[in-house]
Amino acid sequence: SAYRLCIMRKLPSVLARTLTSGTSASPGLLDMSKVRIKLRDIVGASTNWRDHVQAMQERKALHTLLAKRQEDLPPRRMKDSYLEVILPLGSQPEIREKYLNVHNSVRFGRILEDLDSLGVLICYTHTKQEMQQRSPLSIVTALVDKINLCQKIIHPDCDIKFTGNVSWVGKTSMEVKMHMLQLHDGDYSPVLDATFVMVARDPENKRPAFVNPLIPESPEEEEIFKQGELNKLKRIEFSTASLLKMAPTAEERNIVHDIFLNTLDTRQEGEGTVSFQSRKLPPNSVWMEDAKLKGLQICHPEERNIFNRIFGGFLMRKAFELGWATACSYGGSRPFIVSVDDIMFQKPVEVGSLLLLSGQVCYTEKNYIQIRVHSEVYNANTREHHTTNIFHFTFISENEVPQVVPKTYGESMLFLDGKRHFTAVMKEI
């Protein structure tokens, strides 16, 4: 299975060593529950929903603290934003319940929420101005570039440690690399790597705002920074070649045509009377239209972030759980998450929105199931739908799964898009 192939890039050992030199381990570690409290303090967010309008009004005054040019901001090093955070599942059993799933392992959706909060705190650490307690920046998640796992099971009774730092900086955006490790026999072993892209905006979250430049200090850091540049170019390339903008490649067109020929119903009299309309399902296959699940979420104030929009981690958790359920009902056995990639946050979700989620199996290969979850908000007053996110999840099932088969041209494009995401994930691990 892919997990054996997943040779972790020796943790970010070089970077972790460089960054932790001079930092003490466990005693002073930040606890995950304090991460969100710390974020509230940095932004000056209200703890009560009824005070949020006033809190946002107070933020307006911070406009004067914004830099006019990036050059006016002091450059920072990677170690300046390095954080280690502990999730004490082993040493504090009382927090376990929140993280526990029915299979007695950790709910991955909760981990997505924690990574999202930690990524934002790392960026605030990078952009911190010594004299000010409050930050004029609104830092939000723009994209989850990728999360690759190398452990099938995350244990619910062993401490987890997250580490991370800013790894690349543009003018108004920052790439954050995070790692999650779990304690076994006195040693922390790697569980996952994550790369997020965050954007900085003004105090009212309306316009882009400049962030401190990043200065790599060693050849290893140069390499990491260069990788951030490459990731950015790769994303542009992937989106330029999107099937919503460009026709499939010749090879992809052949794949679709083969699927089409394979589903034609030739049982009619004579070859010449085969109709384009009559289709039959090949053995051990499932039509794509029969491989989907839908969900609805009402977005309550409890799920809001520090800017009083719906917390990105909550959206990721809900989408992941629907994706997992889709993979579970399709494969007929427990699926394990292998990778999350290319989650674009296209539009913020307001408190009070109706959130419609649809999970679709869009590609399968042997034990693997590629799931796409589309999330949109529905405004009951205007009766309008708006896409807020597209999520891509790669699962591995305990048994081989049936092949998913597209019937229409639109489904064929979803199938090819799923295949592209799957191929990119397999290259990584």
C-alpha positions as CSV (number, residue, x, y, z in Angstrom):
1,S,0.0,0.0,0.0
2,A,1.0,3.6,-0.5
3,Y,1.8,4.0,3.1
4,R,4.9,1.8,2.8
5,L,6.0,3.9,-0.2
6,C,5.4,7.1,1.7
7,I,9.0,7.8,2.7
8,M,8.7,11.0,4.7
9,R,11.1,13.5,3.5
10,K,13.1,12.9,6.7
11,L,10.7,15.1,8.4
12,P,11.8,18.7,7.8
13,S,14.6,17.4,9.9
14,V,17.2,19.9,8.7
15,L,14.9,22.8,9.1
16,A,13.5,21.6,12.4
17,R,17.1,21.2,13.7
18,T,18.1,24.6,12.6
19,L,14.9,26.2,14.0
20,T,14.8,24.4,17.3
21,S,18.4,24.9,18.1
22,G,18.2,27.1,21.2
23,T,14.5,26.4,21.8
24,S,13.6,24.2,24.7
25,A,11.3,21.2,24.0
26,S,8.1,20.2,25.8
27,P,7.9,22.4,29.0
28,G,7.1,25.7,27.3
29,L,5.1,24.3,24.4
30,L,1.9,26.0,23.4
31,D,-1.2,23.9,23.9
32,M,-3.6,23.6,20.9
33,S,-6.5,24.8,22.9
34,K,-4.7,28.1,23.5
35,V,-4.0,28.7,19.8
36,R,-7.5,30.0,19.2
37,I,-7.4,32.2,22.3
38,K,-4.1,33.6,21.2
39,L,-5.6,34.4,17.8
40,R,-8.5,36.2,19.4
41,D,-6.1,38.4,21.4
42,I,-4.0,39.3,18.3
43,V,-7.1,40.4,16.4
44,G,-9.1,41.8,19.2
45,A,-12.1,39.6,18.3
46,S,-15.1,39.3,20.5
47,T,-15.9,36.2,22.5
48,N,-19.6,37.0,22.3
49,W,-21.5,37.0,19.0
50,R,-23.6,40.0,20.1
51,D,-20.4,42.2,20.5
52,H,-18.9,41.3,17.1
53,V,-20.1,44.4,15.3
54,Q,-18.5,46.7,17.9
55,A,-15.3,44.6,17.8
56,M,-15.1,45.0,14.0
57,Q,-15.7,48.7,14.3
58,E,-12.7,48.9,16.7
59,R,-10.6,47.1,14.1
60,K,-11.2,49.9,11.5
61,A,-8.9,52.2,13.5
62,L,-6.0,49.8,12.9
63,H,-5.8,50.9,9.2
64,T,-3.2,53.5,10.1
65,L,-0.8,50.7,11.2
66,L,-0.7,49.1,7.7
67,A,2.6,49.4,5.7
68,K,2.3,51.5,2.5
69,R,5.1,49.3,0.8
70,Q,6.5,45.9,1.6
71,E,10.0,47.5,1.8
72,D,8.9,49.4,4.9
73,L,8.5,46.2,6.9
74,P,11.4,44.5,8.6
75,P,12.5,41.2,6.9
76,R,12.0,38.0,8.9
77,R,13.8,34.6,9.1
78,M,12.1,31.2,9.0
79,K,13.0,30.6,12.6
80,D,11.1,33.8,13.6
81,S,7.8,32.2,12.8
82,Y,8.6,28.6,13.9
83,L,6.1,27.3,16.4
84,E,5.6,24.0,18.2
85,V,2.2,23.2,19.6
86,I,1.1,20.2,21.6
87,L,-2.2,18.3,21.4
88,P,-2.1,16.4,24.7
89,L,-4.3,13.4,23.9
90,G,-2.1,11.1,26.0
91,S,-1.5,13.3,29.0
92,Q,-5.0,14.9,29.1
93,P,-7.5,12.2,28.5
94,E,-10.4,14.6,29.1
95,I,-9.9,16.2,25.7
96,R,-9.9,12.8,23.9
97,E,-13.7,12.6,23.4
98,K,-13.7,15.6,21.0
99,Y,-11.1,13.9,18.8
100,L,-12.4,10.3,18.9
101,N,-14.1,8.5,16.0
102,V,-16.1,5.3,16.2
103,H,-13.1,3.2,15.1
104,N,-11.2,4.3,18.1
105,S,-8.8,6.5,16.2
106,V,-8.5,10.3,15.8
107,R,-11.0,12.2,13.7
108,F,-9.1,13.6,10.8
109,G,-11.6,16.4,10.4
110,R,-10.5,17.8,13.8
111,I,-6.9,17.7,12.7
112,L,-7.8,19.8,9.7
113,E,-9.4,22.4,12.0
114,D,-6.2,22.5,14.1
115,L,-3.9,22.8,11.1
116,D,-6.0,25.7,9.8
117,S,-5.8,27.6,13.2
118,L,-2.1,26.9,13.6
119,G,-1.3,28.1,10.0
120,V,-3.0,31.5,10.8
121,L,-1.1,31.8,14.1
122,I,2.3,31.1,12.4
123,C,1.6,33.9,9.9
124,Y,0.7,36.3,12.7
125,T,4.0,35.3,14.3
126,H,5.8,36.1,11.1
127,T,4.1,39.6,10.8
128,K,4.2,40.5,14.5
129,Q,5.1,44.1,15.2
130,E,7.0,44.4,18.5
131,M,5.2,47.5,19.9
132,Q,1.6,46.4,19.1
133,Q,-0.5,43.9,20.8
134,R,-3.2,44.0,18.1
135,S,-2.4,43.2,14.5
136,P,-3.8,45.4,11.7
137,L,-3.8,42.4,9.4
138,S,-6.7,40.0,8.7
139,I,-4.9,36.7,7.8
140,V,-7.1,34.1,6.1
141,T,-6.6,30.7,4.5
142,A,-6.5,31.0,0.7
143,L,-5.6,27.5,-0.2
144,V,-4.7,24.1,1.2
145,D,-2.0,23.1,-1.3
146,K,-1.5,19.6,0.0
147,I,-1.6,17.4,3.0
148,N,0.1,14.0,2.7
149,L,-0.2,11.3,5.3
150,C,2.2,8.5,6.0
151,Q,0.3,6.9,8.9
152,K,-3.0,5.1,8.3
153,I,-4.1,5.4,12.0
154,I,-3.7,8.4,14.3
155,H,-3.9,7.0,17.9
156,P,-6.3,8.7,20.3
157,D,-4.3,8.2,23.4
158,C,-0.8,9.5,22.5
159,D,0.3,13.1,22.5
160,I,0.5,14.9,19.1
161,K,3.0,17.6,18.3
162,F,2.5,20.1,15.5
163,T,5.5,22.1,14.2
164,G,5.5,24.7,11.4
165,N,6.8,28.0,10.0
166,V,6.5,30.4,7.1
167,S,8.4,28.8,4.2
168,W,7.8,31.3,1.4
169,V,6.5,34.9,1.1
170,G,5.1,36.9,-1.8
171,K,3.9,40.6,-1.5
172,T,0.7,39.8,0.3
173,S,0.7,36.0,0.7
174,M,2.6,33.5,2.7
175,E,3.2,29.8,2.4
176,V,3.2,27.8,5.6
177,K,4.7,24.3,6.0
178,M,3.4,22.3,9.0
179,H,4.2,18.8,10.2
180,M,2.4,16.6,12.6
181,L,4.1,13.9,14.8
182,Q,2.8,11.5,17.3
183,L,4.5,10.2,20.5
184,H,5.3,6.5,20.5
185,D,7.7,4.8,23.0
186,G,9.2,8.2,23.9
187,D,9.8,9.3,20.3
188,Y,7.8,11.6,18.0
189,S,7.3,9.9,14.6
190,P,5.9,11.7,11.5
191,V,2.2,11.4,10.7
192,L,1.7,14.1,8.0
193,D,3.1,17.1,6.1
194,A,0.9,20.0,5.2
195,T,1.4,23.1,3.0
196,F,-1.1,26.0,3.3
197,V,-1.2,29.4,1.6
198,M,-2.5,32.3,3.6
199,V,-3.3,35.8,2.4
200,A,-3.0,39.1,4.4
201,R,-5.8,41.7,4.1
202,D,-6.6,45.0,5.7
203,P,-8.3,45.2,9.2
204,E,-11.8,44.9,7.6
205,N,-10.7,42.0,5.4
206,K,-11.5,44.0,2.2
207,R,-8.2,44.7,0.4
208,P,-4.8,42.9,0.2
209,A,-2.1,44.1,2.7
210,F,1.7,43.8,2.6
211,V,3.6,41.3,4.7
212,N,7.2,41.1,6.0
213,P,9.6,39.7,3.4
214,L,11.4,36.4,4.3
215,I,15.1,36.0,4.2
216,P,16.5,32.4,3.9
217,E,19.6,31.9,6.0
218,S,21.1,28.7,4.8
219,P,21.3,26.5,1.7
220,E,18.6,24.3,3.1
221,E,16.3,27.3,3.7
222,E,17.1,28.6,0.2
223,E,15.9,25.2,-1.1
224,I,12.7,25.4,0.9
225,F,12.0,29.0,-0.3
226,K,12.7,27.9,-3.9
227,Q,10.2,25.1,-3.5
228,G,7.6,27.7,-2.4
229,E,8.2,29.6,-5.7
230,L,7.9,26.3,-7.7
231,N,4.6,25.4,-5.8
232,K,3.2,28.8,-6.9
233,L,4.2,28.2,-10.5
234,K,2.8,24.7,-10.4
235,R,-0.5,26.0,-9.1
236,I,-0.7,28.6,-12.0
237,E,0.1,25.9,-14.5
238,F,-2.5,23.5,-13.1
239,S,-5.2,26.1,-13.2
240,T,-4.3,27.2,-16.7
241,A,-4.6,23.6,-18.0
242,S,-8.0,23.3,-16.1
243,L,-10.6,21.4,-18.0
244,L,-12.9,24.3,-17.5
245,K,-10.6,26.4,-19.7
246,M,-8.9,23.9,-22.1
247,A,-9.9,20.8,-23.9
248,P,-8.5,17.5,-22.6
249,T,-5.2,16.2,-24.0
250,A,-5.2,13.6,-26.8
251,E,-4.5,10.9,-24.4
252,E,-7.4,12.0,-22.1
253,R,-9.7,12.1,-25.1
254,N,-8.8,8.5,-25.9
255,I,-9.5,7.4,-22.3
256,V,-13.0,9.0,-22.5
257,H,-13.7,7.5,-25.9
258,D,-12.7,4.0,-24.7
259,I,-15.0,4.3,-21.7
260,F,-17.8,5.4,-24.1
261,L,-17.2,2.4,-26.4
262,N,-17.0,0.1,-23.5
263,T,-20.5,1.1,-22.3
264,L,-22.3,0.9,-25.7
265,D,-25.0,-1.7,-25.7
266,T,-24.2,-4.1,-28.6
267,R,-26.9,-6.7,-27.8
268,Q,-29.1,-5.3,-30.5
269,E,-29.5,-6.8,-33.9
270,G,-26.4,-6.4,-36.0
271,E,-23.5,-4.0,-35.6
272,G,-25.0,-1.3,-37.8
273,T,-28.0,-0.7,-35.5
274,V,-26.0,0.1,-32.3
275,S,-27.4,3.4,-31.0
276,F,-25.4,6.1,-29.3
277,Q,-28.1,6.4,-26.8
278,S,-28.3,2.8,-25.3
279,R,-25.6,2.3,-22.8
280,K,-24.8,-0.6,-20.5
281,L,-22.7,-0.8,-17.3
282,P,-19.6,-2.9,-17.6
283,P,-19.1,-5.6,-15.0
284,N,-17.9,-4.5,-11.5
285,S,-18.6,-0.9,-12.2
286,V,-20.9,1.9,-10.9
287,W,-22.3,4.8,-12.9
288,M,-20.9,8.1,-11.6
289,E,-24.4,9.5,-11.1
290,D,-25.0,6.7,-8.5
291,A,-21.8,7.4,-6.6
292,K,-22.6,10.6,-4.7
293,L,-23.9,11.9,-1.4
294,K,-25.2,15.3,-0.4
295,G,-25.3,17.2,2.9
296,L,-26.6,20.4,4.3
297,Q,-25.2,22.5,7.1
298,I,-26.7,25.6,8.8
299,C,-23.9,27.9,9.7
300,H,-24.4,29.0,13.3
301,P,-22.5,31.8,15.2
302,E,-20.6,29.0,17.1
303,E,-18.7,28.1,13.9
304,R,-17.4,31.6,13.3
305,N,-13.7,32.6,13.0
306,I,-12.1,35.6,14.5
307,F,-13.4,37.7,11.6
308,N,-17.0,36.6,12.2
309,R,-17.1,34.5,9.0
310,I,-17.4,30.7,9.1
311,F,-14.1,29.1,10.2
312,G,-12.3,27.5,7.2
313,G,-11.3,24.5,9.4
314,F,-15.0,23.9,10.1
315,L,-15.7,23.9,6.3
316,M,-12.8,21.5,5.8
317,R,-14.0,19.1,8.6
318,K,-17.6,19.0,7.2
319,A,-16.3,18.4,3.6
320,F,-13.9,15.7,4.8
321,E,-16.6,13.9,6.8
322,L,-18.9,13.9,3.8
323,G,-16.0,12.8,1.5
324,W,-15.2,10.0,3.9
325,A,-18.9,8.9,4.0
326,T,-19.0,8.9,0.2
327,A,-15.9,6.7,0.0
328,C,-17.2,4.4,2.7
329,S,-20.6,3.8,1.1
330,Y,-19.0,3.4,-2.3
331,G,-16.2,1.0,-1.3
332,G,-18.3,-0.9,1.2
333,S,-15.4,-0.9,3.8
334,R,-13.6,1.6,6.0
335,P,-11.6,4.1,3.9
336,F,-8.4,5.8,5.1
337,I,-7.3,9.2,4.0
338,V,-4.1,9.3,2.0
339,S,-4.0,12.9,0.8
340,V,-5.9,16.2,0.7
341,D,-5.0,18.6,-2.1
342,D,-5.8,21.8,-3.9
343,I,-8.6,23.2,-1.6
344,M,-9.4,26.7,-2.9
345,F,-11.2,29.1,-0.6
346,Q,-13.1,31.0,-3.3
347,K,-15.6,32.9,-1.2
348,P,-16.0,33.5,2.5
349,V,-19.1,31.9,4.1
350,E,-21.3,34.2,6.2
351,V,-22.8,33.2,9.5
352,G,-26.5,32.2,8.9
353,S,-25.7,30.7,5.4
354,L,-27.2,27.4,4.3
355,L,-24.2,25.4,3.2
356,L,-24.9,22.7,0.6
357,L,-22.2,20.0,0.2
358,S,-22.1,17.3,-2.5
359,G,-19.6,14.5,-2.4
360,Q,-18.8,12.7,-5.7
361,V,-16.6,9.7,-6.5
362,C,-14.9,10.9,-9.6
363,Y,-12.1,8.4,-10.1
364,T,-11.1,5.0,-8.9
365,E,-8.0,2.7,-9.3
366,K,-7.5,-0.6,-7.5
367,N,-8.1,0.3,-3.8
368,Y,-8.1,4.0,-4.3
369,I,-11.1,6.3,-4.4
370,Q,-10.7,9.9,-5.5
371,I,-13.5,12.1,-4.1
372,R,-14.5,15.7,-5.0
373,V,-16.6,17.6,-2.6
374,H,-18.3,20.7,-3.9
375,S,-19.5,23.3,-1.4
376,E,-21.9,26.1,-2.1
377,V,-23.9,28.6,-0.1
378,Y,-27.6,29.1,-0.8
379,N,-29.1,32.5,0.0
380,A,-32.8,31.8,0.8
381,N,-33.7,35.5,0.3
382,T,-32.2,35.9,-3.2
383,R,-32.5,32.1,-4.1
384,E,-28.9,32.3,-5.4
385,H,-26.2,29.6,-5.2
386,H,-22.5,30.5,-5.0
387,T,-19.6,28.0,-5.0
388,T,-17.4,28.6,-2.0
389,N,-14.9,25.7,-2.1
390,I,-13.9,22.6,-4.1
391,F,-12.2,19.9,-2.0
392,H,-10.2,16.9,-3.3
393,F,-9.6,13.9,-1.1
394,T,-7.7,10.7,-2.0
395,F,-8.8,7.6,0.1
396,I,-7.5,4.0,0.2
397,S,-10.0,1.3,0.9
398,E,-9.4,-2.1,2.6
399,N,-10.6,-3.9,-0.5
400,E,-10.4,-3.3,-4.2
401,V,-13.3,-1.1,-5.3
402,P,-15.6,-1.1,-8.4
403,Q,-14.7,1.2,-11.3
404,V,-16.6,4.4,-11.5
405,V,-17.9,5.1,-15.0
406,P,-19.0,8.5,-16.4
407,K,-22.0,8.6,-18.7
408,T,-22.2,12.3,-19.9
409,Y,-19.5,14.7,-21.2
410,G,-19.7,16.7,-17.9
411,E,-19.1,13.5,-15.9
412,S,-16.2,12.6,-18.2
413,M,-14.5,15.9,-17.4
414,L,-15.0,15.3,-13.6
415,F,-13.5,11.8,-14.2
416,L,-10.4,13.3,-16.0
417,D,-10.0,16.0,-13.3
418,G,-10.1,13.3,-10.6
419,K,-7.5,11.3,-12.5
420,R,-5.2,14.3,-12.7
421,H,-5.5,15.0,-9.0
422,F,-4.9,11.3,-8.2
423,T,-1.8,11.1,-10.5
424,A,-0.4,14.3,-8.9
425,V,-0.9,12.7,-5.4
426,M,0.7,9.4,-6.4
427,K,3.8,11.3,-7.7
428,E,4.2,13.0,-4.3
429,I,4.0,9.8,-2.2
